[in-house]
């Protein structure tokens, strides 16, 4: 399955979104009234609102197009899509978080945000390695059967 153009566009979208996040993550409510040069989204508040709406709007459009063209996801792809939704929620939970504040441990003794991220990285690597080993074993079995 070749995805070069899709991955390129997603990377460009991600880069643009990241710049927007960096630009606006410290905006205060007082900044909401700052005017923009856009006709329909004429202040920062409207830009902030539209930033999320636009992604949801076109995600629905993409899902609809896939369904109507019969290219909808398989069961395993839907499961992976749910994992990607969780990834988006994780990214959202880090908006405005700095390295310094991420290391602060909660008063109740729970994990700091940095500890959570470090743990997640280790477990992600574990899942990847297990999946790779399982696929390699399956490929080897198939080769033996031929």
N, C-alpha and C positions, 0 to 999 in steps of 0.2 A: 504494500500500500504506500504509494508515494504522496507525500504531503508537503513538498518543498514550498510551494506558493502559499498554501494555507499557513504553514508555520512561519513563513516570512511576514505575512500580514499580521498574524497574531503577535509576533515579536514587535512589530512597529506599533500596533495598537497598545500593547503593554508598555512600551517605552513612552508613548504619549501620555497614557494614563498615569504612569509613574511621575512624570514631570508635573502633571496637574496635581497629583497628591502632594508632592513636595511643595508646590506653589501655594496650595490652599490649606494644608493640614494645620497651620497655625492661625487661620483666619478666625477672628472673634465675631461675635454677633454684631458688634458695632461696624465691622467691615462689610456686613451683608449689603449695606446701602451704597457701597462704592460702585459708581456707574461703570458699565462696560461699553464697548463700541458695537455690540450686537443689537439688532433691532428687537428681536423677540425676548432675548435674555439680557435685559438691559442693566442688571446689577449682579453683584457676586452671589447673592442669595439664589437668584434664579439659575445662575450657572451651576451652583452646587446642587440644586434640586435636579436640574436636567442631566447632570453628569451621571447620576444613577439611573434615572428614567430611560435615558437613551440606550444604555447597555441592556436593560430589561426589555425594552421595546424590540430591539433588533435580535435579541436572543430568541424571543417568541417567534419572530419572523423567520429566523433560521430553522427553528424546530418545525415550524409549519411547512416550510419549503422542503425539508427532508422527508417529512411525512407524505406530502403530496407527490413527491418524486419517487417514493418507494426506497429511499436511501436512509431510512431511519435506523437508529442504532440497534444492535443485537442486545441480548440480555447482558452479556459481559460488558459491552460498551456502555449500557445504561448504568451498570454498577460502577464502572470507572467514572462515568459522568457525575454520579453522586459523590464520589471521592473528590472530584474537581470542584463541586459546589462547596464541600467542606474546606477545600483549599482556599476558595474565595472568602469564606467566613474567617478563616485563619488570617488571611491577608488583611481583611477588614479590621480584625482585632488588633492589628499592629499599627494602624494609622495613627500618627502622632507619637508613637512610642520611640524613645531614644535608647541608645545603648546604656546610658546611665540609669534611666528609669526602669529599663527591662531587668536590671539586676537586683532591684529592690524586692526583698522577700516580704510577703504579706505578714501582718501581725499575728495571724493564726498559725504561722509556721509552715504554710503551704509553699509550693514551689514558686519561684520567681518566673516572670515571663521568659527570661533567658533560659532558665532550667527547662521549662516546658519545650522551648524550641530545640534545645540540645537533645533532649530525650526524643522528640519527634524525628530528628535527623537520624539518630541511631536506629530507631525502629523502622523508618523508611528504608534504610540500607538493608536491614534484616529481611524485610518483605521482598525487596528487589532480589537479593541473593537467593532467597527461597524460590521465588518464581523462576529465576534463571536456571537454577538447578533442576527444578521440576520439568521445565521445558526441554532442557538438554537430555534428561533421562528419557522423556517421551520421544524425542527425536532419535535417540540411540535405539530404543525399542523398535521404532518404525523402520529404521535402517536394517536391523536384524531380521525383521519379518519380510524384507524384500529380497 
